[in-house]
Amino acid sequence: MTRLTRDDVLRAVRNADDVTIARIIASGATVTELAEAQAWLANDEPLMNAGKPLVTGRTRELVDILSELEPGDDDEPGERGPPIVPQE
């Protein structure tokens, strides 16, 4: 399992500030877990309907961190990079 690097995070989350990047890396998550967290944020309802269990552990921590970057009703849409594809 490959731990996330700053470059991995920046490719996946373009609008992440240094604190958020540090939090994501400090979670100890892998590239695969970041990709899974992004999938949940983008498609949580279809994944639940498909019977996927709710995320837990590091992936859940990433979902929580990434959801803080989501624009609110009054915010401009955030700029998120394409989902990363694990290269293992």
SULQUIWO-V986775 format. One record per residue. PHI is phi in radians with two decimals (none if undefined). OMEGA is omega in radians with two decimals (* if undefined). Layout:
BEGIN
PHI&OMEGA + PHI&OMEGA
END
This chain:
BEGIN
none&-3.13 + -1.68&3.09 + -1.27&-3.14 + -1.20&3.01 + -1.95&3.09 + -1.02&3.13 + -1.10&3.09 + -1.01&-3.09 + -1.15&-3.12 + -1.13&3.08 + -1.15&-3.06 + -1.51&-3.03 + -2.31&-3.03 + -1.14&-3.07 + -1.64&-3.12 + -1.35&3.06 + -1.52&-3.07 + -1.05&-3.14 + -1.16&3.13 + -1.12&3.10 + -1.03&3.13 + -1.10&3.12 + -1.11&-3.13 + -1.15&3.13 + -1.14&-3.12 + -1.14&3.12 + -1.13&-3.12 + 1.40&-3.09 + -1.24&3.09 + -1.77&3.08 + -1.04&3.13 + -1.09&3.13 + -1.16&3.08 + -1.14&3.11 + -1.08&3.12 + -1.15&3.11 + -1.10&3.10 + -1.12&3.12 + -1.09&3.12 + -1.13&3.14 + -1.16&-3.10 + -1.40&-2.97 + -2.47&-3.04 + -1.04&-3.10 + -1.14&3.10 + -1.06&3.13 + -1.15&3.10 + -1.15&3.12 + -1.13&3.12 + -1.43&3.09 + 1.50&3.10 + -1.21&3.09 + -1.17&3.08 + -1.08&-3.10 + -1.25&3.13 + -2.43&3.03 + 1.12&-3.08 + -1.12&3.12 + -1.10&3.10 + -1.10&3.11 + -1.06&3.11 + -1.14&3.09 + -1.02&3.14 + -1.10&-3.14 + -1.13&-3.10 + -1.16&-3.14 + -1.18&3.06 + -1.17&3.13 + -1.49&3.14 + -1.12&3.11 + -1.19&3.03 + -1.45&-3.13 + -1.05&-3.09 + -1.64&-3.08 + -1.55&3.01 + -1.32&3.09 + -1.03&3.13 + -1.36&3.12 + -1.82&-3.14 + -2.02&3.12 + -1.28&3.12 + -1.17&3.10 + -1.00&3.13 + -1.46&3.13 + -1.94&-3.12 + -1.04&3.10 + -2.05&-3.09 + -1.90&*
END
